[in-house]
């Protein structure tokens, strides 16, 4: 794309060629040339933006979501973490005490996260504690909290000494990342959702709450049978979620098909990266850069996906731009696709290249 300065120079050169002398910058013609160059540059930018948004491989934001909608692929929204907060007294009361809905609590630390109760709770006379259902005020993964992490009562409740969570807050999830969503959209374009196809069953399964990845494979021994392998939120789905998925899929299966819904197996990928680094830069310096990138890549892999060595090397160099060279040991060169297995992060270590 030509720059504003380039457009203006082309116009000024054309003016000189046609008129024999340059236009003065403060003259009427000079001002007109600059305004017109600005408008041409703006129109060029808009055309470039339209071209980029016209294809799912380069579109972003709301435009990428429109491409996804054409294939029935909806971007996963952010979710709030949920759990229970227990409100406590040191000595019992002789009357019931109401904990209002919307009572705010928070985690400790510099980046405190707030939580609100989603229903009223009553501390009955003689009792010392009562639990109330609650959720993170803001959606996102940061709302997930370990036991005891929430320990600050933001909204004072007369008669309550302190509050805390006696069990984990879970279910918090960030809005689906752009590239992860793009991969699902592109897959939908490559594999049309024809009723009864593998893509058809996988699409239905991924829309079930709690299911994040699915693989449908025709059974090689029984005609008409489809094996469907599912993965949940960072873990294999439990029996209840599998039963729910079976029920949903049975209602939408192709005529004459037999479905076998089962949990995918975790396939731990242990990564050893060998970096050649500039003098003065150590593995300890670059590990915090490389480890989150590699682990996030593995978490985003789908059931049945391969883990190409070339992609691992590309990500490693992208995460550690100061690296001179990076290699993987021979044992890590062949993480091929495996039916019913979900790649997940395993151990992570760094070696040295001389």
QUIMODA-V584976 format. One record per helix or strand. SS is the DSSP state (hx for helix, st for strand). FROM is the first residue (numbers start at 1). TO is the last residue. If there is no record, write none. Layout:
SS&FROM&TO  SS&FROM&TO
//
This chain:
hx&4&19  hx&28&53  hx&61&70  st&79&79  st&82&88  st&97&99  st&104&107  st&114&117  st&121&123  st&129&136  hx&141&143  st&145&145  st&150&153  st&162&164  st&169&170  st&173&173  hx&178&190  hx&198&206  st&213&218  st&225&231  hx&239&252  st&258&263  st&265&276  hx&283&300  st&303&303  st&307&307  hx&309&319  st&325&328  hx&330&332  st&335&335  st&341&352
//
